[in-house]
Amino acid sequence: MFKESYNVLGIMSGTSLDGIDIAHIHFHNENKKWQYDILECETIAYTSEWLEKLKVAVDFSANELTKLNEDYTFLLGNTIKSFIKKHKLNNLDAVCSHGHTILHQPQNGYTLQIGNLPEIAEIVGVTVVCDFRVQDVKLGGQGAPLVPIGDRILFSEYDYCLNLGGFSNISFEENGKRIAFDISPVNTVLNFYTNKLGLAYDDKGKIARSGETDLNLMEELDALSYYQKPFPKSLGFEFVKTVVLPLMESYDISIEDKLHTFVKHIAKQTAFALPDRSGKILITGGGAYNTFLLESMQNYLPEMNLVVPDAKTLEYKEALIFALLGILKLRKEINVLSSVTGAKKDHSSGKIYPI
């Protein structure tokens, strides 16, 4: 018989590279419904050296990736260990970690999240549940998105759950099945151009707001073949590097105009992705702080109620849900939905490294 209360850490590092999200979460199962409390949480920024490594790792050789994985596992393990010590955490049931995605090529049967080597449990000194994507790809799935089962379990009162991170992804119920897919790049592109101006990100979308829409660029972006593909489908940084940025760089326009055009593109593709453009949508991820992006979305979705939650849920929702995925794995319960990823079957994914 499994227990009904868990004390865990959820760990997430997203493609927007804003740092390692760590959230201390207490889960309890009440009347067959999971409830949660997000306690201490923190985003630990990467050093400039690590930031540069992670930005270019998509081009690393096999040997370089092996070394990177070892080094990142050491970094991640010690970052988590320091968080536990800092907050004087005791009696943790597990550390549930996503790792950091470097390569995502499900069409080739391959995905790589670094930081998921067995040594991480030895460093942290707590049972670690991690590496949630690989099994799904082996079962013919996209290995992404994985968050939707958490949306179904924890946020069922919303018609849609939208995350605005390095990429945007959406999840919703349709005919009794959870449907989810990546919509478009978001901060992977916006931050690329903001970085060119010497800034980490575009605060509230002010720079993008100051630009104008380039209609030709907008038309070419909207015509990219990914948007016409049926789901399940997912995006990796390879798409940004080989398709989106070369297209945008071919236009001799200001950075302000590129940012403005891409924000409008994100908003438009979000609206097109929804089967019903009314109801209530929960918006989380760093992009939820981009006021200009949210206003642009509202313009495309005038009948939709856009809901931005409290700061902890907004910033740590993915860490929260990976914590839940880890608990479900420990309980040998389904934590990946085939309706979302396209795998042969629903399954319980991840690796458990006991101490």
CORJO-V579172 format. One record per residue. SS is DSSP state (A for helix, B for strand, O for the rest). PSI is psi in radians with two decimals (999 if undefined). D_FIRST is the distance of its C-alpha to the first C-alpha in Angstrom with 2 decimals. Layout:
# CORJO-V579172
[[SS,PSI,D_FIRST] [SS,PSI,D_FIRST]]
This chain:
# CORJO-V579172
[[O,2.20,0.00] [O,2.62,3.80] [O,2.90,6.59] [O,0.18,9.37] [B,2.35,12.31] [B,2.47,13.89] [B,1.85,17.30] [B,2.90,18.91] [B,2.42,22.33] [B,2.32,23.47] [B,2.31,26.57] [B,2.38,29.13] [B,2.03,32.69] [O,2.99,34.55] [O,-0.23,37.69] [O,-0.18,39.77] [O,0.53,39.55] [O,-0.11,39.44] [O,-3.02,37.12] [B,2.02,33.58] [B,2.20,31.40] [B,2.20,28.79] [B,2.24,26.65] [B,2.10,24.34] [B,2.41,21.77] [B,2.12,19.20] [B,2.49,16.70] [B,2.51,14.81] [B,1.98,13.32] [B,2.03,15.48] [O,0.77,15.76] [O,0.41,14.12] [B,2.24,16.72] [B,2.25,16.57] [B,2.72,19.09] [B,2.72,20.62] [B,2.15,23.23] [B,2.05,25.46] [B,-2.14,26.64] [B,2.42,29.00] [B,2.68,30.15] [B,2.55,33.07] [B,2.06,34.90] [B,1.98,36.48] [O,2.61,39.59] [O,2.60,40.65] [O,2.84,43.85] [A,-0.58,46.81] [A,-0.81,46.54] [A,-0.64,42.92] [A,-0.77,43.73] [A,-0.73,46.56] [A,-0.82,44.51] [A,-0.52,41.79] [A,-0.62,44.50] [A,-0.03,46.24] [A,-0.36,43.39] [A,-0.39,43.41] [A,0.10,46.63] [O,2.67,45.48] [O,2.97,45.95] [A,-0.75,43.11] [A,-0.71,43.93] [A,-0.66,44.11] [A,-0.67,40.69] [A,-0.80,39.19] [A,-0.73,40.78] [A,-0.75,39.76] [A,-0.76,36.09] [A,-0.82,36.26] [A,-0.70,38.13] [A,-0.64,35.91] [A,-0.72,32.72] [A,-0.80,34.50] [A,-0.86,35.59] [A,-0.80,32.23] [A,-0.77,30.38] [A,-0.52,32.98] [A,-0.76,33.07] [A,-0.74,29.35] [A,-0.73,29.83] [A,-0.66,32.78] [A,-0.77,30.90] [A,-0.77,28.18] [A,-0.77,31.05] [A,-0.72,33.13] [O,0.12,30.54] [O,0.86,29.28] [O,2.35,25.62] [O,2.81,23.15] [O,0.70,19.45] [O,2.35,18.98] [O,-0.59,15.65] [B,2.75,17.72] [B,2.14,21.09] [B,1.88,21.05] [B,2.34,24.56] [B,-0.57,26.64] [B,-2.91,29.59] [B,2.19,33.07] [B,2.19,34.38] [B,-0.84,37.65] [B,2.38,38.07] [B,1.71,36.64] [B,1.16,38.25] [A,-0.49,35.85] [A,-0.38,38.97] [A,0.17,39.47] [O,0.54,35.84] [B,2.39,35.53] [B,2.51,33.94] [B,2.05,33.89] [B,2.02,31.98] [B,2.78,33.13] [O,0.21,31.19] [O,0.44,28.21] [O,2.66,29.23] [O,-0.47,26.90] [A,-0.35,29.20] [A,-0.61,27.87] [A,-0.66,24.81] [A,-0.71,27.31] [A,-0.81,29.48] [A,-0.61,26.90] [O,0.35,24.98] [O,2.61,21.58] [O,2.32,19.14] [B,2.31,20.79] [B,2.20,19.63] [B,-3.01,22.86] [O,1.03,25.29] [O,-0.28,23.85] [O,-0.54,27.06] [A,-0.79,28.10] [A,-0.68,25.72] [A,-0.71,26.77] [A,-0.68,30.42] [A,-0.47,29.92] [O,0.25,28.62] [O,0.16,31.86] [O,3.07,30.74] [O,-0.26,32.41] [O,0.15,29.60] [O,2.77,30.29] [O,2.65,29.80] [O,-0.30,26.10] [O,-0.49,26.01] [A,-0.56,26.23] [A,-0.57,22.56] [A,-0.63,22.32] [A,-0.77,25.41] [A,-0.74,23.87] [A,-0.71,20.68] [A,-0.39,22.47] [O,0.73,26.13] [O,-0.24,26.35] [O,-0.16,29.25] [O,2.53,31.60] [O,-0.59,33.48] [B,2.59,33.59] [B,2.09,32.10] [B,2.22,34.73] [B,2.27,34.44] [B,1.57,37.77] [O,-2.37,37.39] [O,-0.64,39.19] [B,2.82,38.78] [B,2.49,37.93] [B,2.62,35.08] [B,2.60,34.26] [B,2.55,31.35] [B,2.88,31.40] [B,2.39,30.32] [B,2.06,32.76] [O,0.74,32.52] [O,0.04,28.77] [B,2.58,28.25] [B,2.23,27.86] [B,2.43,31.06] [B,2.64,31.77] [B,2.84,34.39] [B,2.38,36.55] [B,-1.01,39.72] [B,2.91,42.10] [B,2.64,42.68] [O,-1.61,42.89] [A,-0.33,43.04] [A,-0.59,43.60] [A,-0.84,47.00] [A,-0.76,47.75] [A,-0.54,47.08] [A,-0.79,49.17] [A,-0.60,52.19] [A,-0.66,51.54] [A,-0.58,51.31] [A,-0.40,54.82] [O,0.09,56.02] [O,0.28,54.56] [O,2.62,51.69] [O,-0.62,47.93] [O,2.91,47.39] [O,1.75,49.36] [A,1.99,48.76] [A,0.26,48.08] [A,0.38,49.85] [A,-0.68,53.26] [A,-0.80,54.76] [A,-0.70,53.63] [A,-0.57,55.01] [A,-0.21,58.41] [O,-2.99,58.77] [O,2.77,59.68] [O,2.23,58.23] [O,1.89,59.79] [A,-0.58,59.80] [A,-0.76,60.39] [A,-0.77,57.45] [A,-0.77,55.25] [A,-0.73,56.35] [A,-0.68,55.61] [A,-0.82,52.14] [A,-0.42,51.28] [O,-0.04,52.56] [O,2.42,50.18] [A,-0.47,48.61] [A,-0.67,44.98] [A,-0.33,45.29] [A,-0.17,46.32] [O,2.52,43.40] [O,2.72,40.75] [O,2.77,37.12] [O,2.48,34.79] [O,2.68,36.71] [O,2.81,36.31] [O,2.63,38.70] [O,3.01,39.12] [A,-0.41,41.76] [A,-0.66,43.81] [A,-0.74,44.71] [A,-0.80,46.03] [A,-0.69,47.94] [A,-0.33,49.54] [A,-1.03,50.01] [A,-0.91,49.86] [A,-0.73,51.61] [A,-0.67,54.43] [A,-0.84,55.13] [A,-0.61,55.23] [A,-0.30,57.29] [O,-0.16,59.85] [O,2.20,60.81] [O,1.25,63.34] [O,2.94,62.18] [O,2.77,61.08] [A,-0.65,57.58] [A,-0.74,57.54] [A,-0.62,58.25] [A,-0.76,55.63] [A,-0.80,52.97] [A,-0.82,54.17] [A,-0.73,54.21] [A,-0.62,50.76] [A,-0.78,49.23] [A,-0.62,50.86] [A,-0.80,49.56] [A,-0.84,45.94] [A,-0.75,46.39] [A,-0.80,48.04] [A,-0.56,45.47] [A,-0.83,42.64] [A,-0.75,44.44] [A,-0.44,45.10] [A,-0.31,41.46] [O,2.26,40.33] [O,-0.47,40.60] [O,2.16,41.34] [O,0.55,43.14] [O,2.89,42.21] [B,-2.67,39.13] [B,2.22,37.11] [B,2.22,36.22] [B,2.20,34.14] [B,2.13,35.93] [B,3.13,34.46] [O,2.86,35.47] [A,-0.54,38.67] [A,-0.30,40.86] [A,-0.25,40.01] [A,-0.13,42.44] [O,1.63,45.20] [A,-0.71,47.05] [A,-0.65,49.51] [A,-0.78,46.78] [A,-0.70,45.11] [A,-0.69,48.55] [A,-0.70,49.31] [A,-0.75,46.09] [A,-0.60,46.94] [A,-0.64,50.37] [A,-0.31,48.90] [O,1.13,46.32] [O,-0.40,48.32] [O,0.10,46.08] [B,2.40,42.78] [B,1.86,41.22] [B,2.08,40.36] [B,2.06,37.72] [B,2.11,37.37] [O,-3.00,34.49] [O,2.78,34.41] [A,-0.70,35.21] [A,-0.79,31.74] [A,-0.73,30.25] [A,-0.85,33.43] [A,-0.48,33.43] [A,0.31,29.78] [A,-0.72,28.19] [A,-0.71,27.76] [A,-0.71,26.24] [A,-0.82,23.88] [A,-0.59,22.83] [A,-0.50,22.49] [A,-0.75,20.13] [A,-0.73,18.03] [A,-0.69,18.49] [A,-0.74,17.21] [A,-0.78,13.93] [A,-0.65,13.57] [A,-0.77,14.50] [A,-0.57,11.95] [O,0.03,9.24] [O,0.58,11.56] [O,2.74,12.73] [O,2.28,16.47] [O,0.04,18.48] [B,2.30,21.96] [O,2.18,23.84] [A,-0.48,26.50] [A,-0.39,28.57] [A,-0.82,29.10] [A,-0.34,29.67] [O,0.18,31.13] [O,2.91,28.80] [O,-0.45,28.48] [O,2.80,24.98] [O,2.60,22.15] [B,2.97,19.97] [O,1.87,17.60] [O,2.78,20.22] [O,2.86,20.79] [B,2.47,20.89] [B,2.13,18.69] [B,1.72,20.87] [O,2.76,19.11] [O,999,21.45]]
